[in-house]
Amino acid sequence: MICIKHMLAGIVFTLPWYISGSLLIIDSVPIVNSTAVPSPAATGNVRLITVYLPAAALDNPTKRFPCVYHLPGLGGDNNSFAVGNQNIMDDLIKEGQVEPFIIVHVDPSLVNGIDTDGKRRYQGTWYVNSDLNGGFEDFMVQDLIPYVDAHYPTISDKNYRAIMGQSMGGFGSQYHGITHPELYCAFGHASGTPFFLLTTNSTLVAPAQPSPGFEMFTFNSFILPEIPTFGPNAGKVTPDNGPLSFSIFSYAAAFSPNVNNPPYYVDLPFEVDAESKPTLVDGPFFVYSPVNGNQINTGKSLVARPDIIAKWTQFDPYLLINNNVETAKKQGIYHDGGSNEPLNAAGARLLCEKMASLGIDSEYILFNGGHTTCLTSELCARYRTIFQMISTLFAQQNVFTDDVRIRLSGNGTILLQDNAQCSLENVTVGIETVPNLNITETNIQIAVQDNATFTIGNTELQNPAVLQVGNRFTKAIIKANPDLQNHTVEGSVNLNGANASFAIGNNSVFGIGAGVNDTKTNTLNQTGISSLTNLTRFDLAIQNGTFNAQQVAAGTEQSSALLLIGTDALYNVTINPDTGKILGGANIVFATDCLQRHPLVQSVAGINIPGGIRNNINTN
């Protein structure tokens, strides 16, 4: 646990970054247990981190919080996203969109050029162990996480720890999230570098007409256009030819280093001679045009080195997931890519689809923009969305101790009569259909009669709960199971009894339905893809009895709600004014914006209409 003295010391050095009560602390992590990681930016064998502490951590020095590790891209360091994330998190917490958590910003940077040991380096470690770059994977696992848990008020449990990143950091979050499920309950990436498209799945984004050398399509696209035709490096493959060539050398330094192979100290995944000139073969070969992205015929192709490609595939998330299916099913997973970066967008989509084919739920979002669009502004949705997904997973672990899935073949009725009682506390209950039965509609009816009671959450004991109706799905699962495309959900709650009661307690949620299905939302740079199925109708009929939805007084805090998410749903509330009662003052929320991605994202601040129930109230 971080002590007050340490916090106050941090304030002295980070006063310009002290915003809205939250705090950024620059700290040095000693490398003790792992292989030395070259660290030219710091004195001694240490690595810098920048830690975001939410205001709640400063106000409650004995409280412990979940923790997210944020990995920057190639050339980035521990300060790349620290200030931007502070602004975004402060806003999200203020809006009630996420619970407070700590963010640790990691520094993976290396020099770009000759290091002090005389060997060439390529800016970043790719977060793996390498003979050239050092043991950065070991550093994160053996040094970084134990240090953070010992010096900051984190909850030292994988269920309260997640990892995320952008570009190179996106690859790192995939790699660590998949290979270290014992450490992380969730991982997400923004434009994560899909280097597997260079190796195992280059054919998935290649031309429609295959040709010899086809497996080298993406390597050809990166390397051939940048080979100079004159000067000292004419005809050679070097890291100085251009940014795409440099990226291949950076990959090689991580995945196929060779400290005995100067001057670049790597083995490339294609044939080159002693002067670094590539072996080329003739034929109709295609690459991406660097000007407009179209495919053009170069007439030449590189020649693969299968032994080196085999080394690269050992780090391939697309293949690694095959050996980690069951653990990944228990994690929260998020992918995104930009419409102006076809390779990264294809990589995110294909990895999501691969996971779907293995029965792994994950979320894929295509946003409007390029590789670095909309990362640091608090107005942008990319990191906001990842933070919300991760907060949802933390909420499941922190608040809801169990997650029950009731799978029905189509329709279902919950009928409570006489003095029957149904109470959900500290639990998430999901009612969903079985996709492979080709069921296209779910209709869930809850009827409470006589003196029966149905309660979601216990306000007095502060035991919240969630009842969710509708299948969880992603765009990738829709692609794997097209029948779900037209799957619909209907729901109803009918109260008809002198003392019949349906109650939703504080911080609890009754969520029915769906979200925006692959259409643009009014959220900047985001395409909405819901994690629930399409809601077509919901009826609340209070003939006789009491509908009670509690509400927390402070407008920025969580409140219970009947959460209705959909684009075309018909909501009807029918109340008998003589015998029916609505108490508690909580909102029935109609959300068409996919910021509200899942009922477990409990807060509805910024989306709900204050002041009570809306949408087709009928008191006749």
Secondary structure, DSSP 8 states (H G I E B T S, - for coil): ---HHHHHHHHHHHGGG-BTTBEEEEEEEE--SS-----TTSSSSEEEEEEEE-HHHHH-TT--B-EEEEE--TT--TTSSHHHHHHHHHHHHHHTSS---EEEEE--EEEEEE-TTS-EEEEE-TTSEETTTEEHHHIIIIIIHHHHHHHS-B--SGGGEEEEEETHHHHHHHHHHHH-TTT-SEEEEES---GGGGTTTGGGGS-SS--TTGGGHHHHHHHGGGS-SSSTTTT---TTS-HHHHHHHHHHHHHSB-TTSTTTTB--SB-B-TTS-B-EEES--EEE-TTT--EEE-SEEE-B-HHHHHHHHTT-HHHHGGG-HHHHTTSEEEEEEETT-HHHHHHHHHHHHHHHHTT---EEEEESS-TTTTSS-TT-SHHHHHHHHHHHHHHHHHT--EEEEEEESS-EEEEE-TT-EEEE-SEEEEEEE-GGGT--EEEEEEEEETT-EEEESBTTTTB-EEEEES-B--HHHHHH-GGGGG-EEEEEEEEEEEEEEEEE-TT-EEEEE---EEEE-SSTT-EEE-SB-EEEEEEEEEEEEEEEE---SSTTS---EEEEE-SS-EEEEEE-TTTEEEES--EEEEE-STTS-STTS---TTTS-SSS--SSEE--
